[in-house]
Amino acid sequence: MDTTPDAAVPAGREHARLQGCGKDTAPLTLYRIADGTRPTAVSSNYSRIPCGHRPGSKFADGILLCDDCIAKLQLPPFDHDERLR
């Protein structure tokens, strides 16, 4: 049974599910999930947290993902040079 937390991403009337793999041995990237838009990477290099964790902070609409899940979900990687909007 997979107990990894996941996040719902509104996409029109349908909802795509983002879910991490649960491993905690790889660096993670925080993705912000906004209504009806593709998840955006906002920061990286989190560790010792399970992939798929949803932080309970100002990024409550976010999810932490490992590189394997980012590739599987075909999300853009975090760009250190791009400013957060």
N, C-alpha and C positions, 0 to 999 in steps of 0.2 A: 504494500500500500504506500503510495507516494503522499507524503505530508508536506511537501514543499509549498510555501505560500505562493499565490499567483496574483496577477493583476488583470482586471478587465480593461480592454481598450475600446471605447466606443468608436465604431466606424459606420456612420450612418445608422441604420436600424439594426445592423448585425453587430455582434461583439466577437472580436478575436481574443483569444486567451493567450497571455504571455505567462510562461511558467519556466522557472529555472530548474536545473538538474539536482540541486541540493548539495553539490560538493562544496567543501570549504577549504580546499587546498590550492586554489588558484586565485590570482588577483581579480577583482570584480570592478565593473563599471556601473555607475548609477545612471539609469535612464529615467527621464521625466516623461510622464504620459499625460498628454493634454487631450481634451475632448475632440474626437474625430481626426486627430493628426497622428502621424507616425512618431513613435517614441524617439526622443532626442537625448543623446549622451551629454551629461552635464559635468561629470567628474569621474575620476578613476583611481585605481590602486587601493581599493578597500581589501581588507584581508580578515581571515578568521570569522567570516560571516557566511552562512550558506547561500549559494547561488539561488536566486528567486526570492530572497528576503525583501519585504516591503517596509522601508524605514518609517517610523512613526514621528516624523518631523515636518518641516515645511515642504518636504518632498514626499508627503503621504501618498501622492499620486505617482510614485516612482517605484522602480524595481532594480535590484542589483543583479547583474548577470555576468557570468564568466565568458571568456573568449569563445569557448566551444558553443555555448548557447547563442551568443551574438551572431556567430557565423551561421548556425542552424536557422535562426530567425531572420537572417539576412538584414540585420540592422547596421547602420553606419557606425564605425568605431568612434571613440572619443578623440576629438581633435584639440590638442593642447593649445593651439594657436587661435582657435575660434572663440570669440567672446560669448558668454552666456547672455541671452536676450531676455 
